[in-house]
Amino acid sequence: MRTKIHKIKNIMLNVVKIGGNVIDDEAQLAQFLADFAAIRGFKILVHGGGKLATKLSDALKIPTQMIEGRRVTDAETLKLVSMVYAGWVNKNIVAQLQALRCNALGLSGADGNVIPALRRNPKPVDYGFVGDVTPGSINVDFVKLLLEQSFTPVFSAITHDARGSLLNSNADTIASSVAIAASHFMPVRLIFCFEKNGVLSNPNDDSTAIPEITYREYEEYKEQGVISDGMIPKVDNAFKAIGAGVKEVVIKHARALNAGGGTVIKP
């Protein structure tokens, strides 16, 4: 065990988050997973849920409630997203990784008490069964144990409140929190992958990826409206990670996982 811990301390851990339309595209997802499986050394995958939950909500006539672009998770929606995110999406990813000889282990935050979360305060806006995750809540001993045993953890965005209830959490925040927690015992690279080439100066032009961003520049881009809407929480999580001990943070296209490019986050 001491040898394994020593090896962990000296090898880069890649924490990769995959989301956006890639989850819903079989060909893109298959290529991404092949690239992910090819990463040497220690790795962790965190995934979002794609659009399947919304499609099933419509089919089952469960109303989809959104406030400022964020899903409200009532009791029925919680059942649905748990089945989709921690069930089909997670196990489909794990099965494909196993076919690629990557020994993946699919987990929700409740498994092994790995990601406890705090249910979000209902004031001023009640988002329902939504859980906020912090680096300090991550069960780093369990994460370390899985890595030592040569497993590749695959985390869905379903967490728990340690009181018997599942919670729906933001996958970007989970990835950032896991990366920060793991950086206390080994060097970590955090990569946010989706269907864009990075943080774009023109959201409608994929050739306008900003090569690198400092926090000061980020504040300016927000004021100018260059970075807005759903990109803000992603970049916020990226800066939290780089400011809390994660060695490298990049936002890039899923197809460029093992290539250059993307937007490098600078302190």
WOLINUR-V503623 format. One line per field, one symbol per residue. ss: DSSP state (A for helix, B for strand, O for the rest). phi: phi as a letter, one per 20 degrees, with the letter a starting at -180 (. if undefined). Layout:
ss: ???
phi: ???
This chain:
ss: OAAAAAAAAOOOBBBBBBOAAAAAOAAAAAAAAAAAAOOOOBBBBBBOOOOAAAAAAAAOOOOOBBBOOBBBBOAAAAAAAAAAAAAAAAAAAAAAAAAOOOOBBBBOOOAAAOBBOBBOOOOOOOOBOBBBOOAAABOAAAAAAAAAOOOBBBBOOBBBOOOOOBBBOOAAAAAAAAAAAAOOOOOBBBBBBBOOOOOBOOOOOOOOBOOBBOAAAAAAAAAAOOOOOAAAAAAAAAAAAAOOOOOBBBBBBAAAOOOOOOBBBOO
phi: .ffffffffdcfeeddddbmffgedgfffffffffffffenebcddcedmdfffffgffelegedcclndfedefffggffffffedgfffffffffffemdfecebefffmlfcfcdgfgfdeceemeddedcgfefefffffffffemedfceeeedbemcodfcecfffffffffffffffcafcddcedbedfqeefcgecfedfegbcefffgfffffenfdblffffffgfffgffecoffcccdbfgfdgddenndeedg
